Amino acid sequence: MKKIFLMMAFVAISLVASAQENRFDVKIGYGWANLYGDDSDDIAASIFSWKIGAGYEFRLGKLIGIEPSLMVDSKGARRYDLRYFKYNTYNCVGCNPSDEFFYSPFYDDYAWESFKKHVFYLEMPVMCKFHIGNRWVLGAGAYAATLIEDDDTNCKSFDAGACFSGEFQFDNGLFIGADMTVGFVPLYKSSDYYNRTVSFVLGYKF
């Protein structure tokens, strides 16, 4: 009986000690968003993006923890689209502007038109955190997100992908770092372009 009691006491003390290492944090980030995929370099460039949210790390031991977070995250890109204009004297009944008419005589000219594409998500990343000493933390995991605001109706309402992070922690609870997300779900319903972000992060652990 005494051995069972001592074992239960040891488990309880271990759980309390582990719980004391669990920490809540708030964080903000600012960086760049872009699209990747087939021919994305020809139609997209980076735009500034931001994120804000909070997380809670469950420590599984001295070296490893699991941190789910809830973030509001802006994504998108600067899009470049071809715009055709002016018919010439050629007869082009039924022609539509498309890739096959890049150099068609049915159009006098064409030009690139750029515009910013912003999308906003409510995002939940779940990261496995690896603690290296008392200062450095590396993370890798996955995220799922739902679209909360879009400037058109051509975007899918769901996104998911992989996420990676690195942090440097200070004694006063502040931490700085960087993270990256890589989407695996196409942004648009009709094309294979995917979200990608890189951000610098500032946060505080309680």
Phi and psi restraints in degrees (value plus and minus 20) as a CYANA .aco file:
   2 LYS   PHI     -83.6   -43.6
   2 LYS   PSI     -59.9   -19.9
   3 LYS   PHI     -84.9   -44.9
   3 LYS   PSI     -60.1   -20.1
   4 ILE   PHI     -83.9   -43.9
   4 ILE   PSI     -61.9   -21.9
   5 PHE   PHI     -83.1   -43.1
   5 PHE   PSI     -64.5   -24.5
   6 LEU   PHI     -83.2   -43.2
   6 LEU   PSI     -58.5   -18.5
   7 MET   PHI     -85.6   -45.6
   7 MET   PSI     -62.9   -22.9
   8 MET   PHI     -84.0   -44.0
   8 MET   PSI     -59.4   -19.4
   9 ALA   PHI     -84.9   -44.9
   9 ALA   PSI     -60.3   -20.3
  10 PHE   PHI     -83.9   -43.9
  10 PHE   PSI     -63.2   -23.2
  11 VAL   PHI     -83.1   -43.1
  11 VAL   PSI     -63.3   -23.3
  12 ALA   PHI     -82.7   -42.7
  12 ALA   PSI     -64.4   -24.4
  13 ILE   PHI     -82.9   -42.9
  13 ILE   PSI     -60.0   -20.0
  14 SER   PHI     -84.4   -44.4
  14 SER   PSI     -60.8   -20.8
  15 LEU   PHI     -86.3   -46.3
  15 LEU   PSI     -60.4   -20.4
  16 VAL   PHI     -84.3   -44.3
  16 VAL   PSI     -63.8   -23.8
  17 ALA   PHI     -82.9   -42.9
  17 ALA   PSI     -60.5   -20.5
  18 SER   PHI     -85.4   -45.4
  18 SER   PSI     -61.2   -21.2
  19 ALA   PHI     -83.7   -43.7
  19 ALA   PSI     -51.8   -11.8
  20 GLN   PHI     -87.2   -47.2
  20 GLN   PSI     -41.5    -1.5
  21 GLU   PHI    -105.4   -65.4
  21 GLU   PSI     -36.7     3.3
  22 ASN   PHI     -84.9   -44.9
  22 ASN   PSI     116.7   156.7
  23 ARG   PHI    -160.7  -120.7
  23 ARG   PSI     121.0   161.0
  24 PHE   PHI    -112.5   -72.5
  24 PHE   PSI     122.3   162.3
  25 ASP   PHI    -160.3  -120.3
  25 ASP   PSI     134.3   174.3
  26 VAL   PHI    -139.4   -99.4
  26 VAL   PSI     129.0   169.0
  27 LYS   PHI    -175.3  -135.3
  27 LYS   PSI     131.5   171.5
  28 ILE   PHI    -150.9  -110.9
  28 ILE   PSI     132.9   172.9
  29 GLY   PHI    -162.6  -122.6
  29 GLY   PSI     133.0   173.0
  30 TYR   PHI    -163.3  -123.3
  30 TYR   PSI     113.5   153.5
  31 GLY   PHI    -191.5  -151.5
  31 GLY   PSI    -155.1  -115.1
  32 TRP   PHI    -151.0  -111.0
  32 TRP   PSI     124.4   164.4
  33 ALA   PHI    -143.3  -103.3
  33 ALA   PSI     128.9   168.9
  34 ASN   PHI    -177.1  -137.1
  34 ASN   PSI     157.5   197.5
  35 LEU   PHI    -136.5   -96.5
  35 LEU   PSI     128.7   168.7
  36 TYR   PHI    -152.7  -112.7
  36 TYR   PSI     140.6   180.6
  37 GLY   PHI     122.7   162.7
  37 GLY   PSI    -191.7  -151.7
  38 ASP   PHI     -79.7   -39.7
  38 ASP   PSI     104.0   144.0
  39 ASP   PHI      40.4    80.4
  39 ASP   PSI      -0.7    39.3
  40 SER   PHI     -87.0   -47.0
  40 SER   PSI     -48.7    -8.7
  41 ASP   PHI     -84.4   -44.4
  41 ASP   PSI     -43.6    -3.6
  42 ASP   PHI    -104.9   -64.9
  42 ASP   PSI     -38.3     1.7
  43 ILE   PHI    -143.4  -103.4
  43 ILE   PSI     -21.3    18.7
  44 ALA   PHI    -162.9  -122.9
  44 ALA   PSI     127.3   167.3
  45 ALA   PHI    -156.4  -116.4
  45 ALA   PSI     144.4   184.4
  46 SER   PHI     -92.2   -52.2
  46 SER   PSI     130.2   170.2
  47 ILE   PHI    -147.8  -107.8
  47 ILE   PSI     142.3   182.3
  48 PHE   PHI     -92.9   -52.9
  48 PHE   PSI     122.8   162.8
  49 SER   PHI    -157.3  -117.3
  49 SER   PSI     145.9   185.9
  50 TRP   PHI    -164.7  -124.7
  50 TRP   PSI     144.2   184.2
  51 LYS   PHI    -171.5  -131.5
  51 LYS   PSI     133.5   173.5
  52 ILE   PHI    -171.0  -131.0
  52 ILE   PSI     123.1   163.1
  53 GLY   PHI     153.8   193.8
  53 GLY   PSI    -181.4  -141.4
  54 ALA   PHI    -167.8  -127.8
  54 ALA   PSI     138.5   178.5
  55 GLY   PHI    -166.8  -126.8
  55 GLY   PSI     149.7   189.7
  56 TYR   PHI    -161.5  -121.5
  56 TYR   PSI     101.1   141.1
  57 GLU   PHI    -116.4   -76.4
  57 GLU   PSI     105.6   145.6
  58 PHE   PHI    -117.0   -77.0
  58 PHE   PSI      91.0   131.0
  59 ARG   PHI     -97.9   -57.9
  59 ARG   PSI     106.4   146.4
  60 LEU   PHI    -115.4   -75.4
  60 LEU   PSI     -25.1    14.9
  61 GLY   PHI     150.7   190.7
  61 GLY   PSI    -190.7  -150.7
  62 LYS   PHI     -88.7   -48.7
  62 LYS   PSI     -49.9    -9.9
  63 LEU   PHI    -125.3   -85.3
  63 LEU   PSI     -41.8    -1.8
  64 ILE   PHI    -148.6  -108.6
  64 ILE   PSI     122.3   162.3
  65 GLY   PHI    -165.2  -125.2
  65 GLY   PSI     141.4   181.4
  66 ILE   PHI    -137.5   -97.5
  66 ILE   PSI     106.4   146.4
  67 GLU   PHI    -145.9  -105.9
  67 GLU   PSI      86.7   126.7
  68 PRO   PHI    -103.6   -63.6
  68 PRO   PSI     125.2   165.2
  69 SER   PHI    -154.7  -114.7
  69 SER   PSI     141.9   181.9
  70 LEU   PHI    -147.3  -107.3
  70 LEU   PSI      99.7   139.7
  71 MET   PHI    -149.7  -109.7
  71 MET   PSI     128.8   168.8
  72 VAL   PHI    -120.8   -80.8
  72 VAL   PSI     102.5   142.5
  73 ASP   PHI    -150.8  -110.8
  73 ASP   PSI     110.8   150.8
  74 SER   PHI    -117.8   -77.8
  74 SER   PSI     117.7   157.7
  75 LYS   PHI    -157.8  -117.8
  75 LYS   PSI    -197.9  -157.9
  76 GLY   PHI     114.2   154.2
  76 GLY   PSI    -176.9  -136.9
  77 ALA   PHI    -190.7  -150.7
  77 ALA   PSI     147.1   187.1
  78 ARG   PHI    -109.9   -69.9
  78 ARG   PSI      96.3   136.3
  79 ARG   PHI    -111.4   -71.4
  79 ARG   PSI     125.7   165.7
  80 TYR   PHI    -142.0  -102.0
  80 TYR   PSI      97.9   137.9
  81 ASP   PHI    -139.8   -99.8
  81 ASP   PSI     125.3   165.3
  82 LEU   PHI     -98.1   -58.1
  82 LEU   PSI     115.9   155.9
  83 ARG   PHI    -143.9  -103.9
  83 ARG   PSI     102.0   142.0
  84 TYR   PHI    -114.6   -74.6
  84 TYR   PSI     130.5   170.5
  85 PHE   PHI    -173.1  -133.1
  85 PHE   PSI     134.6   174.6
  86 LYS   PHI      44.2    84.2
  86 LYS   PSI      94.9   134.9
  87 TYR   PHI    -101.6   -61.6
  87 TYR   PSI     129.5   169.5
  88 ASN   PHI    -122.1   -82.1
  88 ASN   PSI    -175.7  -135.7
  89 THR   PHI     -96.2   -56.2
  89 THR   PSI     -28.1    11.9
  90 TYR   PHI     -90.8   -50.8
  90 TYR   PSI     128.4   168.4
  91 ASN   PHI    -103.6   -63.6
  91 ASN   PSI     101.5   141.5
  92 CYS   PHI    -152.5  -112.5
  92 CYS   PSI      36.1    76.1
  93 VAL   PHI     -88.6   -48.6
  93 VAL   PSI     105.0   145.0
  94 GLY   PHI      64.1   104.1
  94 GLY   PSI     -15.7    24.3
  95 CYS   PHI     -95.7   -55.7
  95 CYS   PSI     124.8   164.8
  96 ASN   PHI    -145.2  -105.2
  96 ASN   PSI     122.3   162.3
  97 PRO   PHI     -83.3   -43.3
  97 PRO   PSI     100.5   140.5
  98 SER   PHI    -178.8  -138.8
  98 SER   PSI     156.5   196.5
  99 ASP   PHI     -77.1   -37.1
  99 ASP   PSI     -53.0   -13.0
 100 GLU   PHI     -88.6   -48.6
 100 GLU   PSI     -32.5     7.5
 101 PHE   PHI    -127.9   -87.9
 101 PHE   PSI      -0.1    39.9
 102 PHE   PHI     -71.3   -31.3
 102 PHE   PSI     -63.1   -23.1
 103 TYR   PHI    -139.6   -99.6
 103 TYR   PSI      10.6    50.6
 104 SER   PHI     -95.4   -55.4
 104 SER   PSI     120.6   160.6
 105 PRO   PHI     -89.9   -49.9
 105 PRO   PSI     -29.3    10.7
 106 PHE   PHI     -94.5   -54.5
 106 PHE   PSI     -31.2     8.8
 107 TYR   PHI    -139.0   -99.0
 107 TYR   PSI     117.2   157.2
 108 ASP   PHI     -89.0   -49.0
 108 ASP   PSI     -57.7   -17.7
 109 ASP   PHI    -187.0  -147.0
 109 ASP   PSI     151.4   191.4
 110 TYR   PHI    -165.5  -125.5
 110 TYR   PSI     142.8   182.8
 111 ALA   PHI    -169.1  -129.1
 111 ALA   PSI     135.4   175.4
 112 TRP   PHI    -105.0   -65.0
 112 TRP   PSI     114.9   154.9
 113 GLU   PHI    -141.6  -101.6
 113 GLU   PSI     110.3   150.3
 114 SER   PHI    -130.7   -90.7
 114 SER   PSI     129.4   169.4
 115 PHE   PHI    -176.8  -136.8
 115 PHE   PSI     133.6   173.6
 116 LYS   PHI    -106.8   -66.8
 116 LYS   PSI     116.1   156.1
 117 LYS   PHI    -132.6   -92.6
 117 LYS   PSI      90.1   130.1
 118 HIS   PHI    -128.5   -88.5
 118 HIS   PSI     114.2   154.2
 119 VAL   PHI    -153.2  -113.2
 119 VAL   PSI     126.1   166.1
 120 PHE   PHI    -144.3  -104.3
 120 PHE   PSI     113.8   153.8
 121 TYR   PHI    -143.6  -103.6
 121 TYR   PSI     129.7   169.7
 122 LEU   PHI    -115.7   -75.7
 122 LEU   PSI      95.0   135.0
 123 GLU   PHI    -141.9  -101.9
 123 GLU   PSI     119.6   159.6
 124 MET   PHI    -143.2  -103.2
 124 MET   PSI      77.3   117.3
 125 PRO   PHI    -104.8   -64.8
 125 PRO   PSI     126.0   166.0
 126 VAL   PHI    -144.0  -104.0
 126 VAL   PSI      94.6   134.6
 127 MET   PHI    -133.4   -93.4
 127 MET   PSI     121.2   161.2
 128 CYS   PHI    -112.1   -72.1
 128 CYS   PSI      98.0   138.0
 129 LYS   PHI    -120.2   -80.2
 129 LYS   PSI     112.6   152.6
 130 PHE   PHI    -133.3   -93.3
 130 PHE   PSI      95.2   135.2
 131 HIS   PHI    -110.7   -70.7
 131 HIS   PSI     103.2   143.2
 132 ILE   PHI    -130.9   -90.9
 132 ILE   PSI      80.7   120.7
 133 GLY   PHI      49.7    89.7
 133 GLY   PSI    -171.4  -131.4
 134 ASN   PHI    -120.0   -80.0
 134 ASN   PSI     -21.8    18.2
 135 ARG   PHI    -135.5   -95.5
 135 ARG   PSI     -64.7   -24.7
 136 TRP   PHI    -118.6   -78.6
 136 TRP   PSI     120.4   160.4
 137 VAL   PHI    -156.7  -116.7
 137 VAL   PSI     106.3   146.3
 138 LEU   PHI    -130.5   -90.5
 138 LEU   PSI     123.9   163.9
 139 GLY   PHI    -157.0  -117.0
 139 GLY   PSI     130.4   170.4
 140 ALA   PHI    -170.2  -130.2
 140 ALA   PSI     125.1   165.1
 141 GLY   PHI    -198.7  -158.7
 141 GLY   PSI    -171.4  -131.4
 142 ALA   PHI    -158.2  -118.2
 142 ALA   PSI     140.2   180.2
 143 TYR   PHI    -157.1  -117.1
 143 TYR   PSI     135.5   175.5
 144 ALA   PHI    -150.5  -110.5
 144 ALA   PSI     123.6   163.6
 145 ALA   PHI    -165.0  -125.0
 145 ALA   PSI     128.7   168.7
 146 THR   PHI    -138.8   -98.8
 146 THR   PSI     119.3   159.3
 147 LEU   PHI     -91.2   -51.2
 147 LEU   PSI     108.8   148.8
 148 ILE   PHI    -134.4   -94.4
 148 ILE   PSI     -37.9     2.1
 149 GLU   PHI    -176.8  -136.8
 149 GLU   PSI     116.9   156.9
 150 ASP   PHI    -169.7  -129.7
 150 ASP   PSI     127.3   167.3
 151 ASP   PHI    -112.1   -72.1
 151 ASP   PSI     -14.8    25.2
 152 ASP   PHI    -173.1  -133.1
 152 ASP   PSI    -195.9  -155.9
 153 THR   PHI    -128.9   -88.9
 153 THR   PSI      -4.3    35.7
 154 ASN   PHI    -113.9   -73.9
 154 ASN   PSI     -19.8    20.2
 155 CYS   PHI    -115.8   -75.8
 155 CYS   PSI     127.8   167.8
 156 LYS   PHI     -91.7   -51.7
 156 LYS   PSI     130.5   170.5
 157 SER   PHI    -105.9   -65.9
 157 SER   PSI     -21.1    18.9
 158 PHE   PHI    -155.8  -115.8
 158 PHE   PSI     124.2   164.2
 159 ASP   PHI    -158.9  -118.9
 159 ASP   PSI     130.3   170.3
 160 ALA   PHI    -176.2  -136.2
 160 ALA   PSI     134.2   174.2
 161 GLY   PHI     157.8   197.8
 161 GLY   PSI    -179.3  -139.3
 162 ALA   PHI    -125.7   -85.7
 162 ALA   PSI     134.1   174.1
 163 CYS   PHI    -159.9  -119.9
 163 CYS   PSI     129.6   169.6
 164 PHE   PHI    -159.8  -119.8
 164 PHE   PSI     129.2   169.2
 165 SER   PHI    -172.4  -132.4
 165 SER   PSI     141.2   181.2
 166 GLY   PHI    -164.4  -124.4
 166 GLY   PSI     119.1   159.1
 167 GLU   PHI    -155.6  -115.6
 167 GLU   PSI     131.4   171.4
 168 PHE   PHI    -141.9  -101.9
 168 PHE   PSI     105.0   145.0
 169 GLN   PHI    -124.9   -84.9
 169 GLN   PSI     119.4   159.4
 170 PHE   PHI    -121.0   -81.0
 170 PHE   PSI     142.8   182.8
 171 ASP   PHI     -86.2   -46.2
 171 ASP   PSI     -46.6    -6.6
 172 ASN   PHI    -105.3   -65.3
 172 ASN   PSI     -14.4    25.6
 173 GLY   PHI      81.8   121.8
 173 GLY   PSI     -38.6     1.4
 174 LEU   PHI     -90.1   -50.1
 174 LEU   PSI     129.9   169.9
 175 PHE   PHI    -165.9  -125.9
 175 PHE   PSI     129.9   169.9
 176 ILE   PHI    -144.6  -104.6
 176 ILE   PSI     135.5   175.5
 177 GLY   PHI    -196.8  -156.8
 177 GLY   PSI    -186.1  -146.1
 178 ALA   PHI    -165.4  -125.4
 178 ALA   PSI     130.5   170.5
 179 ASP   PHI    -162.5  -122.5
 179 ASP   PSI     145.9   185.9
 180 MET   PHI    -163.2  -123.2
 180 MET   PSI     117.9   157.9
 181 THR   PHI    -142.0  -102.0
 181 THR   PSI     122.6   162.6
 182 VAL   PHI    -150.2  -110.2
 182 VAL   PSI      92.3   132.3
 183 GLY   PHI     -98.1   -58.1
 183 GLY   PSI     125.9   165.9
 184 PHE   PHI    -132.5   -92.5
 184 PHE   PSI     -21.8    18.2
 185 VAL   PHI    -129.5   -89.5
 185 VAL   PSI     108.4   148.4
 186 PRO   PHI     -76.7   -36.7
 186 PRO   PSI     119.0   159.0
 187 LEU   PHI     -85.4   -45.4
 187 LEU   PSI     -65.4   -25.4
 188 TYR   PHI    -118.0   -78.0
 188 TYR   PSI     133.5   173.5
 189 LYS   PHI     -90.8   -50.8
 189 LYS   PSI     -42.6    -2.6
 190 SER   PHI    -138.5   -98.5
 190 SER   PSI      -6.0    34.0
 191 SER   PHI    -172.0  -132.0
 191 SER   PSI     143.5   183.5
 192 ASP   PHI    -124.6   -84.6
 192 ASP   PSI      39.0    79.0
 193 TYR   PHI    -129.4   -89.4
 193 TYR   PSI     116.0   156.0
 194 TYR   PHI    -141.5  -101.5
 194 TYR   PSI     130.2   170.2
 195 ASN   PHI     -92.0   -52.0
 195 ASN   PSI     127.4   167.4
 196 ARG   PHI    -171.3  -131.3
 196 ARG   PSI     113.8   153.8
 197 THR   PHI    -154.9  -114.9
 197 THR   PSI     131.3   171.3
 198 VAL   PHI    -154.3  -114.3
 198 VAL   PSI     108.7   148.7
 199 SER   PHI    -157.6  -117.6
 199 SER   PSI     128.9   168.9
 200 PHE   PHI    -113.5   -73.5
 200 PHE   PSI     118.3   158.3
 201 VAL   PHI    -144.0  -104.0
 201 VAL   PSI     118.3   158.3
 202 LEU   PHI    -144.7  -104.7
 202 LEU   PSI     112.4   152.4
 203 GLY   PHI    -170.8  -130.8
 203 GLY   PSI     156.9   196.9
 204 TYR   PHI    -160.8  -120.8
 204 TYR   PSI     112.0   152.0
 205 LYS   PHI    -122.5   -82.5
 205 LYS   PSI     113.8   153.8
